[in-house]
Amino acid sequence: MIGQGFRPAVRLIELANAVRADPGLGRDALAALLLRHGETLADVAGEAFTEADAGSLRAALVRLTGVLTETDPDRAAMALNALLAESGARPRLSRHDGHGWHLHVDRGDDAGWADWLLASSALALAQIISETGRPAWGECAATGCARLYLGTGPGTARRFCSSACASRERVAAHRRRKRAGC
């Protein structure tokens, strides 16, 4: 992913969905997800990413899920402001470990994994709210689906994590109306 830039909001959604699906998601699985989102093998190998780091990352993802399920723009903004304040967020450009220049808002290059995730995710979500005026994310509205989604594209606000969930809901609603004689 070097040279392509980082997509922290997309990374957050994927990590949060993985931890929601498996609250005890192991270090190796988390490391694999981080690798897919631009971290290097050196970033997540051995002592660079320990079991304790994985535990703190899972806890941070649980906290961020509270923001990702918030639909009220004011409450979402206040929660993000609190996370940014807690992280001591001071934006700076960083280039390390073979990565190109990218934005960091954590306490420093030696910040822990949870601090890094909370700060970078809060900044990414805050940017989305500032651009859209609303939380452009949420929990899928399909019955039986609790996946989180990011809806930053054009058009109306998303309600579903995928076209498959949206289609299933439309078909189910059509069948309910048909049974009711509408």
N, C-alpha and C positions, 0 to 999 in steps of 0.2 A: 504494500500500500504506500510505500515511500514514493513521494512525488505526486501522489494523487490527493493528498490532504487527508485529514482525519474527519470523520463524521461522528462526533460524540453523541448526538441524539440517537442516531441509528444504533450505535454501539450500546447505548443505555437500554433501548427497547429490547434488543436481542438478549443482553445479559439479564435484564429484569424478567423477561419471559422464561428464560432458562431456570432461574432461581425460583420463580413462582411454580413452575412445573415440578421442580425437585429442590425443596428448601435446603437439603443437605448436599447440593451439587458439589462434587469434589474438586480439589485443587487442579487436577489434570484437566478436567472438563472446562473449568473456568479459564485455565491457561490457554487451552485450544481456542476458546472464544476470543480471548484477548489477542491471540496471534492473528486471527481472522480480521481483527480491527486495527492492525498496524503495529502492535507491540512486536518486538523481536524475540527470538528464542532466548537470547541473553537476558531480556527483561523478565521472562517468566520461568527461567530454569532455576532449579536448586534453591539456594538461599535467597535469590532475588525475589522469589514469590513462594512463601512458605505456607504451610497449612494454616497458621495463624493469620497470615495475610488474606488467605482465601476466606476465612471466617469473618474477618472485618469487612471484606468486600461484599460478602453475602448480606451482612447487617446493613451496610450502606445501601445496597440494592433494595432491601425491604423499606428503608426510610424513603428512598426515591420513588418507590411504588406508590406511596401515599400522595406524592405530587402528581404522578402519572394517572391516578384515578380521580383527581380533583377536576371538576368541570367548571367551577366558578372562577372566572378570570382574576377577581380580586383575591380570593383565598389562595389560588395557585401562585400569584405574584408575591403575596406575603410569605408564603412558604419558601419560595425561591430566594427572596431577600434574606430570610433567616439563614438559609443554607450558605449563601454567599458571605454573609456577615460572620457566621461561625467558621468558615474556612479561611477567613482573613484574606479574601480574594483581592488580589492586586494583579490585574492582567499584565502579562509579559510574554514576549516571544522567546522561545527556547529551541535550541538545536542540540540534540544529544544522541548518542548511541546509533548513529547512522541515519537518523530521521532528519528530514528537512525542517525548516523553520515552521513552528506551529505555536499556537496560543496555549499558555499555561495560566492557571489562576489559583493554583494551590500554593502552599507556603514556600515551596522551593523544589528543586530537582530531587531532593532527598525526602520529600513528603511521602507518607505512607499511602498504600493503595486505596484505602477508604477515603482519606482526605482528597487524594487526586480525583477519584471517581465522583465524590460529592461535589467538589468545586467545578470540575469540567462539565459535568452533567447539568448542574444548576445554571451555569453560564449558557450552555447550549439551549436549555429550555427557556431561559429568560430572553434570549435572542429571538426565539420563535414567538413568544408572547409579544415582544416589542414589534415584530413584523406583522403578525396576524391580528393582534388585539384580543386574542383568546387562546386558551390551551388547545393547540392543534394536535392533541394526543388523547388517548383515553383507553377504556376497556371495551372490548368488543360487545356490542349490544345483542349478539345472537344468543339464543337460548342455549345454555350448556357450554358456552365458550367464554373464557376469562382472559384471553390473550390481549396483551397491550398492543397498541398500534400508534404509528406516527402518521399524521395526515397533513403534511405541509404542501401538498400539491395544489394546483388550481381547482376551482370548483367549490361546491358546497362542502361543509364540514363532514368528515367521515364519521361513521358510526360503527363500522365493522372492520375487523382485522384483515379480511380478505374478501375477494369477490365470491369465493365459495360460501362463506358465512352469510354474506348479503343475499345471495341467491337462495340459500336454504331458508332464510327468514321470509323472503318474498313468497316462495312456494308455500311455506307453512301458513302464512297469512292468507294467501289465496284459497288454500284448502279450507281454512277455518271459515272464511266468508262464504264459500260454496256450501259447506255443511250447514251454515246458519241461514242459507237461502237468500243471501244478499247479492 
